[in-house]
Amino acid sequence: MTTRGDTLHAPDALQGTGPGQPPARLPLVVYVLALGTFLMGTTEFVVAGLLPEIASDVQVSVAQAGLLITVFAVGMIVGAPLMAMLTLRLPRRLTLILALGVFAAGHVIVAVGSSFSLLLAARFLTALATGAFWAVANVVAARAAGPASSSRALGVVGAGAMLANVVGVPLGAFAGQVMGWRGPFWALAALGAAAMVLIARHVPHDEASHTAVSIRSELSAVRSGRMWLVLAACATTTGGVLSTYSYISPLLTDRTGLASGLVPLVLVGFGVGALAGFLVGGRLGDHRPHATTIAAAATTTILLLALCLLSRSAAPTIVLVALLGLFGLGANPVLISLGVRFAGRAPTLGSALTVSAFNLGTAVGSWTAGLALESPLQATGPAAVGTAIAALTLIPTIAIALTQRRRSAVVMESQGPDTSTL
């Protein structure tokens, strides 16, 4: 049993056969946590496919109904670090169970609510629970897998959210058309309650030692320069990709000339690419974290620039969108792993801050892309904005790599010439 400030480690049974070797397979709890992030990812984006029905039912405009998405993003930005601090002295297992309980309750409120203000409040509450779950789930997964496989484990946990874009969101939107927009929220509430049982069964107890944790020790994470570099990379990598993705429909229909009915199929291609990117990026990140983050940022910048230049041709555009999902979000599990590591004695707050940074990048990038859409660049404006933001990711990722190289050189010098291995 450890406090939230302890160094992450895994039980001996999960370790590989030698130093630094990953275990043959990830523990079951990682996949249970991925189920939780699947639910979280589904609820974050399913509203986009139900906006007209919600707006008609609660008697607001579609633009006003879109605030249900905005308020969720704000709740995630604020909620992840806030809830990490408020639940500091609670066992992680209990925090995950309570977060899922609030998640389920928030969906019940939305499913029965008739006031738009009540729906907004429930969405904000759900976002707070989502931020708390995601931050703690990252730490639990990294600890269960051990240092040698932490990026791989975080890739699986994050892949749950990516799978939501491929399966959960389309199914939710379809169900909303068939049974009414409240149906998917009832289903998510029921699934959230079922996930509580799985978390209670598979996440190990860690109650006893949390009383020793102080807020001051958690706040030590914000004094790490490397931590701030990671947060900058988190914001720019998602900001670059999702500023483009948020307005991909106008690009595909107005500039590429695709029929609107084909747009969902292109988005599925992006979702499949993002799912694969999380899994592959997480695995590569365990061995070469800095090379992975730099290569992903550089490739994403090139893909977005190519999208600006080639978007009048359908075939290249469809391929580029799928590749954007693969490379654009592939560095995320590595960045989360680095955030947890660089936070030192405050891994939960470090994880929470990366969640906030991802959402902040998405919010700012999408807002800027919306302005670019109305500029003379028109449909290519968001992709141009995304290219510039993605290129900025190279600055913090290269700085992190150089900082780590200098620190490694200092360690090698201090150990002397007779040291055979680090």
Legacy VTK file of the C-alpha trace (Angstrom):
# vtk DataFile Version 3.0
C-alpha trace
ASCII
DATASET POLYDATA
POINTS 422 float
0.000 0.000 0.000
1.230 3.420 -0.898
0.179 7.008 -0.593
-0.648 9.071 -3.620
2.759 10.601 -3.311
4.666 7.336 -3.497
6.686 6.241 -6.489
4.594 4.210 -8.880
5.398 0.526 -8.868
3.754 -2.780 -9.628
3.576 -5.978 -7.618
6.377 -8.423 -8.246
4.024 -10.788 -10.012
3.517 -8.227 -12.753
7.172 -7.538 -13.438
9.110 -8.923 -16.357
11.928 -11.397 -16.132
14.632 -8.740 -15.972
15.194 -5.138 -15.018
13.093 -2.735 -17.044
11.303 -5.521 -18.933
7.544 -5.155 -19.265
5.199 -7.927 -18.115
3.909 -10.366 -20.737
0.398 -8.973 -20.399
-1.274 -6.071 -18.687
-3.325 -6.718 -15.534
-7.106 -7.025 -15.911
-7.736 -3.829 -13.936
-6.293 -1.781 -16.845
-9.043 -3.063 -19.146
-11.696 -2.442 -16.485
-10.536 1.163 -16.284
-10.632 1.365 -20.096
-14.313 0.415 -19.918
-14.815 3.411 -17.646
-13.078 5.787 -20.058
-15.195 4.321 -22.871
-18.301 5.509 -21.007
-16.690 8.886 -20.314
-15.728 9.369 -23.958
-19.180 8.368 -25.139
-20.990 10.865 -22.909
-18.620 13.689 -23.871
-19.385 13.479 -27.596
-22.776 11.744 -27.939
-24.591 15.045 -27.393
-23.253 16.331 -30.730
-25.404 13.801 -32.574
-28.539 14.627 -30.559
-28.512 18.431 -30.535
-31.571 19.005 -32.787
-33.715 16.587 -30.737
-32.588 18.061 -27.409
-33.125 21.624 -28.633
-36.652 20.844 -29.833
-37.617 19.055 -26.625
-36.380 21.686 -24.152
-37.357 24.582 -26.447
-33.992 26.218 -27.084
-32.055 26.867 -30.279
-29.543 24.341 -31.585
-26.767 26.855 -30.855
-27.939 27.106 -27.241
-28.136 23.324 -26.986
-24.487 23.268 -28.043
-23.686 24.769 -24.640
-24.178 21.235 -23.289
-20.899 20.383 -25.030
-19.123 23.568 -23.983
-20.075 23.277 -20.321
-18.822 19.687 -20.289
-15.423 20.783 -21.624
-15.224 23.537 -18.998
-16.146 21.026 -16.315
-13.322 18.763 -17.442
-10.771 21.593 -17.453
-11.723 22.687 -13.946
-12.835 19.355 -12.566
-9.779 17.156 -13.097
-7.323 19.084 -10.863
-10.049 20.310 -8.481
-11.423 16.843 -7.811
-7.899 15.427 -7.563
-7.295 17.810 -4.649
-10.706 17.374 -3.009
-10.390 13.572 -3.046
-6.738 13.661 -2.003
-7.227 11.771 1.274
-9.662 9.239 -0.169
-8.501 5.825 -1.390
-8.242 5.715 -5.163
-10.643 2.779 -5.333
-13.303 4.714 -3.427
-12.715 7.813 -5.576
-13.314 5.797 -8.752
-16.517 4.266 -7.349
-17.858 7.631 -6.173
-17.011 9.237 -9.525
-18.980 6.563 -11.365
-21.859 7.013 -8.930
-21.997 10.755 -9.639
-21.607 9.986 -13.366
-24.661 7.701 -13.261
-26.682 10.194 -11.202
-25.847 13.023 -13.612
-27.180 11.004 -16.531
-30.390 10.196 -14.679
-30.906 13.927 -14.055
-30.412 14.672 -17.758
-32.748 11.812 -18.739
-35.618 13.090 -16.573
-34.917 16.840 -16.679
-37.103 19.275 -18.588
-35.323 22.538 -17.728
-32.349 23.492 -19.892
-30.632 25.075 -16.877
-30.972 21.767 -15.028
-29.469 19.919 -17.992
-26.496 22.295 -18.037
-25.931 21.807 -14.305
-26.137 18.026 -14.672
-23.649 18.047 -17.547
-21.217 20.136 -15.499
-21.605 17.727 -12.570
-20.992 14.772 -14.884
-17.868 16.470 -16.235
-16.491 16.912 -12.704
-16.982 13.196 -12.081
-15.398 12.379 -15.438
-12.342 14.489 -14.621
-11.948 12.801 -11.230
-12.295 9.308 -12.713
-9.892 9.937 -15.564
-7.168 11.455 -13.393
-7.248 8.652 -10.824
-7.684 5.903 -13.453
-4.447 6.976 -15.155
-2.513 6.661 -11.890
-4.078 3.313 -10.959
-3.369 1.885 -14.419
0.251 3.113 -14.448
0.869 1.726 -10.963
-0.725 -1.641 -11.775
1.335 -2.063 -14.953
4.639 -0.902 -13.462
7.170 1.636 -14.807
8.234 -0.557 -17.730
4.680 -0.715 -19.140
3.038 2.468 -17.884
2.713 4.110 -21.320
1.291 0.901 -22.733
-1.285 0.720 -19.923
-2.236 4.367 -20.377
-2.591 3.712 -24.098
-5.175 1.025 -23.333
-7.034 3.268 -20.864
-7.066 6.121 -23.382
-8.093 3.726 -26.151
-11.360 3.261 -24.297
-12.202 6.895 -25.056
-11.069 6.500 -28.660
-13.255 3.400 -29.029
-16.159 5.572 -27.889
-15.772 7.623 -31.084
-15.897 4.465 -33.197
-18.668 2.560 -31.382
-20.228 4.417 -28.451
-21.032 7.769 -30.085
-22.519 6.342 -33.326
-24.589 3.803 -31.357
-25.757 6.501 -28.949
-26.775 8.792 -31.794
-28.620 5.924 -33.526
-30.372 4.935 -30.307
-31.371 8.547 -29.779
-33.025 8.610 -33.192
-34.924 5.381 -32.508
-36.010 5.743 -28.864
-35.682 9.474 -28.233
-32.687 11.471 -27.097
-33.150 10.543 -23.432
-32.613 6.828 -24.135
-28.806 6.986 -24.468
-28.575 8.840 -21.141
-30.582 6.125 -19.372
-28.270 3.534 -20.939
-25.136 5.391 -19.839
-26.518 5.688 -16.298
-27.100 1.926 -16.159
-23.653 1.160 -17.588
-22.056 3.557 -15.105
-23.723 1.687 -12.232
-22.499 -1.641 -13.635
-18.960 -0.253 -13.946
-19.062 0.623 -10.233
-19.376 -3.103 -9.464
-16.421 -3.971 -11.690
-14.241 -1.258 -10.139
-15.151 -2.410 -6.633
-14.184 -5.951 -7.545
-10.952 -5.429 -9.500
-9.247 -2.258 -8.183
-7.170 -3.160 -5.102
-7.704 -1.529 -1.697
-5.296 1.274 -0.747
-7.083 2.959 2.147
-4.753 2.845 5.073
-1.946 5.181 4.079
-3.751 8.115 2.492
-4.053 10.058 5.738
-0.383 11.013 5.473
-0.836 12.852 2.177
-0.832 16.661 2.313
-2.052 19.213 -0.188
1.371 20.874 -0.003
3.083 17.687 -1.200
0.616 17.384 -4.090
1.174 20.992 -5.112
4.877 20.220 -5.460
4.000 18.972 -8.951
3.437 22.511 -10.214
7.033 23.443 -9.376
8.407 21.023 -11.960
9.577 22.730 -15.143
9.418 19.445 -17.035
5.808 19.073 -15.903
4.881 22.409 -17.498
6.579 21.375 -20.727
4.465 18.216 -20.770
1.298 20.242 -20.158
2.184 22.574 -23.031
2.663 19.571 -25.309
-0.679 18.087 -24.165
-2.495 21.319 -25.022
-0.919 21.835 -28.431
-1.077 18.235 -29.643
-4.824 17.931 -29.042
-5.478 21.548 -29.968
-3.879 21.028 -33.363
-5.775 17.851 -34.182
-9.184 18.635 -32.714
-9.330 22.199 -34.027
-9.298 20.577 -37.459
-11.506 17.628 -36.526
-14.191 19.872 -35.005
-14.799 21.466 -38.410
-13.949 18.538 -40.679
-17.499 18.317 -42.063
-17.383 21.691 -43.873
-13.990 20.754 -45.296
-15.268 17.419 -46.603
-18.511 18.743 -48.073
-17.663 22.269 -49.213
-14.086 21.806 -50.439
-13.591 18.070 -51.037
-17.083 17.663 -52.485
-18.125 14.556 -50.559
-21.811 13.870 -50.026
-22.908 14.607 -46.468
-23.956 10.978 -46.054
-20.320 9.880 -46.480
-18.963 12.176 -43.770
-19.736 9.744 -40.884
-17.737 7.024 -42.650
-14.725 9.339 -42.881
-15.112 10.142 -39.183
-15.172 6.417 -38.381
-11.850 6.176 -40.237
-10.466 8.909 -37.982
-11.783 7.076 -34.906
-10.231 3.769 -35.949
-6.931 5.534 -36.616
-7.064 7.255 -33.213
-7.769 3.940 -31.472
-4.802 2.310 -33.184
-2.646 5.355 -32.478
-3.314 5.192 -28.745
-2.412 1.508 -28.583
0.690 1.721 -30.792
1.866 5.017 -29.323
1.551 3.677 -25.793
3.612 0.597 -26.649
6.336 2.581 -28.437
6.404 5.152 -25.651
7.562 2.600 -23.079
10.817 2.150 -25.029
11.382 5.525 -26.736
9.094 8.125 -25.157
10.840 11.242 -26.452
11.350 9.952 -29.984
7.679 8.970 -30.051
6.377 12.385 -28.983
8.661 14.304 -31.362
7.910 12.030 -34.319
4.166 12.213 -33.676
4.237 16.035 -33.548
6.293 16.332 -36.728
4.161 13.822 -38.652
0.927 15.464 -37.482
2.144 18.860 -38.707
2.969 17.399 -42.129
-0.405 15.633 -42.353
-2.332 18.794 -41.502
-0.351 20.826 -44.029
-1.036 18.161 -46.664
-4.729 18.319 -45.762
-4.708 22.058 -46.475
-3.066 21.534 -49.858
-4.804 18.346 -51.063
-8.308 18.716 -49.673
-9.856 19.253 -53.105
-9.160 15.579 -53.910
-11.382 13.028 -52.175
-9.097 9.978 -51.978
-6.047 11.743 -50.468
-8.272 13.632 -48.033
-9.926 10.464 -46.720
-6.523 8.816 -46.230
-5.082 11.914 -44.550
-7.998 12.105 -42.075
-7.457 8.462 -41.052
-3.702 9.025 -40.683
-4.409 12.152 -38.645
-6.258 9.980 -36.144
-3.354 7.517 -36.078
-0.507 9.994 -35.563
-2.313 13.020 -34.156
-3.341 11.443 -30.854
-0.720 8.675 -30.646
1.561 10.657 -28.331
-1.156 11.296 -25.727
-0.575 8.185 -23.554
3.161 8.909 -23.560
2.552 12.497 -22.457
0.238 11.334 -19.662
2.890 8.860 -18.515
5.546 11.595 -18.517
3.188 13.906 -16.628
2.634 11.307 -13.934
6.396 10.657 -13.709
7.482 14.308 -13.630
4.879 15.136 -10.971
7.071 13.197 -8.540
5.251 12.825 -5.232
1.966 14.042 -6.753
1.086 11.557 -9.528
-2.688 12.056 -9.221
-2.448 15.828 -9.595
0.014 15.361 -12.463
-2.454 13.096 -14.237
-5.309 15.537 -13.558
-3.351 18.450 -14.988
-2.713 16.556 -18.233
-6.474 15.925 -18.553
-7.106 19.656 -18.076
-4.389 20.556 -20.590
-5.877 18.259 -23.236
-9.309 19.841 -22.785
-7.904 23.376 -22.681
-6.109 22.767 -25.964
-9.308 21.401 -27.473
-11.382 24.381 -26.297
-8.913 27.065 -27.453
-8.104 25.272 -30.701
-11.759 24.761 -31.606
-12.600 28.390 -30.823
-9.711 29.655 -32.965
-10.645 27.267 -35.768
-14.201 28.596 -35.712
-12.884 32.106 -36.307
-10.678 30.823 -39.144
-13.677 29.134 -40.758
-15.273 32.567 -41.192
-12.049 34.095 -42.551
-11.039 34.234 -46.244
-9.508 30.761 -45.773
-13.049 29.400 -45.327
-13.191 25.584 -45.050
-9.390 25.183 -44.974
-9.077 27.702 -42.129
-9.390 25.141 -39.299
-6.761 22.886 -40.898
-4.416 25.858 -41.263
-4.916 26.716 -37.594
-4.346 23.070 -36.692
-1.084 23.005 -38.661
0.283 25.989 -36.759
-0.764 24.639 -33.345
0.602 21.159 -34.079
3.954 22.638 -35.129
4.189 24.350 -31.733
4.176 20.881 -30.111
7.731 20.389 -31.361
8.994 23.095 -28.976
8.057 21.437 -25.646
8.677 17.860 -26.856
12.203 18.660 -28.059
12.861 20.667 -24.873
11.790 17.686 -22.736
14.092 15.356 -24.686
17.064 17.709 -24.334
16.401 18.206 -20.620
16.281 14.472 -20.046
19.494 13.963 -21.997
21.280 16.541 -19.849
19.958 14.954 -16.660
21.102 11.518 -17.814
24.567 12.874 -18.602
24.807 14.399 -15.123
23.814 11.077 -13.544
26.399 9.187 -15.583
29.123 11.650 -14.602
28.235 11.413 -10.927
28.412 7.607 -11.012
31.917 7.633 -12.458
33.567 5.811 -15.357
33.353 2.366 -13.748
29.564 2.245 -13.850
28.541 -0.374 -16.365
24.837 0.371 -16.701
22.341 2.948 -15.583
LINES 1 423
422 0 1 2 3 4 5 6 7 8 9 10 11 12 13 14 15 16 17 18 19 20 21 22 23 24 25 26 27 28 29 30 31 32 33 34 35 36 37 38 39 40 41 42 43 44 45 46 47 48 49 50 51 52 53 54 55 56 57 58 59 60 61 62 63 64 65 66 67 68 69 70 71 72 73 74 75 76 77 78 79 80 81 82 83 84 85 86 87 88 89 90 91 92 93 94 95 96 97 98 99 100 101 102 103 104 105 106 107 108 109 110 111 112 113 114 115 116 117 118 119 120 121 122 123 124 125 126 127 128 129 130 131 132 133 134 135 136 137 138 139 140 141 142 143 144 145 146 147 148 149 150 151 152 153 154 155 156 157 158 159 160 161 162 163 164 165 166 167 168 169 170 171 172 173 174 175 176 177 178 179 180 181 182 183 184 185 186 187 188 189 190 191 192 193 194 195 196 197 198 199 200 201 202 203 204 205 206 207 208 209 210 211 212 213 214 215 216 217 218 219 220 221 222 223 224 225 226 227 228 229 230 231 232 233 234 235 236 237 238 239 240 241 242 243 244 245 246 247 248 249 250 251 252 253 254 255 256 257 258 259 260 261 262 263 264 265 266 267 268 269 270 271 272 273 274 275 276 277 278 279 280 281 282 283 284 285 286 287 288 289 290 291 292 293 294 295 296 297 298 299 300 301 302 303 304 305 306 307 308 309 310 311 312 313 314 315 316 317 318 319 320 321 322 323 324 325 326 327 328 329 330 331 332 333 334 335 336 337 338 339 340 341 342 343 344 345 346 347 348 349 350 351 352 353 354 355 356 357 358 359 360 361 362 363 364 365 366 367 368 369 370 371 372 373 374 375 376 377 378 379 380 381 382 383 384 385 386 387 388 389 390 391 392 393 394 395 396 397 398 399 400 401 402 403 404 405 406 407 408 409 410 411 412 413 414 415 416 417 418 419 420 421
